[in-house]
Amino acid sequence: MLTLACVQTLLIGAANASVGIFSTKRDELDAQTLHAGQYQIVGAVARLTTVA
């Protein structure tokens, strides 16, 4: 839920924007972990865009 809230905030800030879910989650994890080797993100690349 926190990731989706962050993505929504980024999308509201700019028209015709898209935000990568994995890059947003990776940024959150980087801020909370001691080193990058503590986690691995696996899955399809997903981007959210604004909806008119």
Backbone torsions as a table, in degrees:
resi	resn	phi	psi	omega
1	MET	NA	-38.3	179.6
2	LEU	-62.7	-41.2	178.8
3	THR	-62.2	-44.8	179.4
4	LEU	-63.7	-36.6	177.1
5	ALA	-65.1	-40.8	178.1
6	CYS	-65.3	-43.0	179.0
7	VAL	-62.4	-43.2	179.8
8	GLN	-61.2	-42.3	179.0
9	THR	-62.0	-42.1	178.7
10	LEU	-66.3	-38.0	-179.1
11	LEU	-69.3	-35.3	-179.6
12	ILE	-66.2	-28.1	-175.2
13	GLY	-72.4	-18.5	-176.8
14	ALA	-146.4	138.7	177.0
15	ALA	-74.5	147.1	178.8
16	ASN	55.6	34.6	-179.8
17	ALA	-96.2	160.0	170.5
18	SER	-136.9	149.5	-176.1
19	VAL	-131.7	132.6	177.1
20	GLY	-80.1	128.1	-179.9
21	ILE	-67.2	-42.3	-177.4
22	PHE	-66.1	-40.4	179.6
23	SER	-66.0	-36.5	177.4
24	THR	-66.0	-45.7	179.7
25	LYS	-65.7	-39.6	179.1
26	ARG	-61.8	-41.4	178.2
27	ASP	-61.2	-41.2	178.3
28	GLU	-64.1	-45.2	-179.6
29	LEU	-65.2	-40.5	178.4
30	ASP	-58.6	-36.5	-179.5
31	ALA	-72.6	-21.2	-174.5
32	GLN	-105.9	-11.2	-176.9
33	THR	-106.9	160.0	-179.7
34	LEU	-79.0	-35.6	177.8
35	HIS	-151.7	156.2	-173.1
36	ALA	-63.0	-22.6	-179.7
37	GLY	-72.3	-4.4	-178.1
38	GLN	-76.7	-14.9	-177.1
39	TYR	-146.2	162.0	175.4
40	GLN	-140.3	128.5	178.2
41	ILE	-101.3	124.6	-178.8
42	VAL	-129.5	137.2	177.3
43	GLY	150.2	178.8	179.7
44	ALA	-72.7	149.4	176.0
45	VAL	-73.4	128.6	-179.2
46	ALA	-129.3	136.7	177.1
47	ARG	-127.4	140.9	175.2
48	LEU	-107.1	138.8	178.6
49	THR	-120.8	164.4	177.5
50	THR	-71.1	152.0	178.8
51	VAL	-121.0	127.0	-178.7
52	ALA	-78.3	NA	NA
